[in-house]
Amino acid sequence: MQRLATSPEQNNSWGFFVQDDWKVSKSLTVTIGLRWGVRTALHERYNRSVLALTRPYVQPFSATAAANYQAKDAALISQIPSISPWAA
């Protein structure tokens, strides 16, 4: 699914800034400021950009990968000695 450039996606941001100046002497002024800001995650107004994500998709190589993992798991399990909690 291609996403259109006209998708109504948006995020919100809020922030504030305060600043103050102190005159320490005739030739020295101290300026101090504090900035705070937060930005929310990008979201789509009508929930259309994530509709295609609910469809199951199988990668072309997933069967090969699963077989390889299963073979490696079997080889590793065969190397682990059997331990029974009821062994005397």
C-alpha positions in Angstrom: 0.0 0.0 0.0 1.4 3.4 -0.9 0.8 6.3 1.3 -0.4 9.4 -0.4 1.3 12.8 0.1 -2.2 14.1 0.9 -2.8 11.9 3.9 -4.0 14.0 6.8 -1.2 13.1 9.2 -0.3 15.4 12.0 1.5 15.7 15.3 1.1 18.2 18.0 3.8 20.1 19.8 3.7 22.4 22.8 6.4 24.4 24.4 7.3 27.5 26.3 10.3 29.7 26.9 11.0 32.1 29.7 13.9 34.5 29.9 15.2 37.0 32.4 18.1 39.5 32.6 20.0 40.6 35.7 22.2 43.6 35.7 25.1 42.5 38.0 27.2 45.7 37.4 27.3 48.5 35.0 29.2 46.4 32.5 27.9 42.9 33.3 24.4 41.6 32.5 23.4 38.0 33.1 20.8 36.5 30.8 19.2 33.2 31.7 16.5 31.3 29.9 14.6 28.1 30.1 13.0 26.3 27.2 10.6 23.3 27.4 8.9 21.5 24.5 7.2 18.3 23.8 6.1 16.7 20.5 3.5 14.0 20.2 3.8 11.0 17.8 2.7 11.3 14.3 -0.9 10.1 13.8 -3.3 9.9 11.0 -6.6 11.7 11.4 -9.0 9.0 9.9 -6.9 5.9 10.7 -6.4 5.0 7.1 -2.6 4.8 6.9 -2.5 1.7 9.2 -5.4 -0.3 7.6 -3.0 -2.4 5.5 -1.0 -3.4 8.5 -3.8 -5.7 9.7 -3.5 -8.0 6.7 -1.3 -11.0 7.3 1.8 -10.9 5.1 4.2 -13.8 4.7 7.8 -13.1 3.7 8.9 -15.2 0.7 11.8 -16.6 2.7 9.9 -17.4 5.9 9.4 -21.1 5.2 13.2 -21.5 4.6 14.0 -19.5 7.8 11.6 -21.6 9.9 13.1 -24.8 8.6 16.6 -23.6 9.3 15.7 -22.5 12.8 14.0 -25.8 13.5 17.0 -27.8 12.3 19.3 -25.8 14.5 17.0 -26.1 17.5 16.9 -29.9 17.0 20.7 -30.1 16.8 21.1 -28.0 19.9 18.4 -30.0 21.9 20.2 -33.2 21.0 23.3 -31.9 22.7 21.6 -31.1 26.0 21.4 -34.1 28.4 17.9 -35.1 29.5 17.2 -34.0 33.1 14.1 -35.3 34.8 12.9 -33.7 38.0 11.8 -37.2 39.1 15.2 -38.8 38.6 16.5 -40.5 41.8 
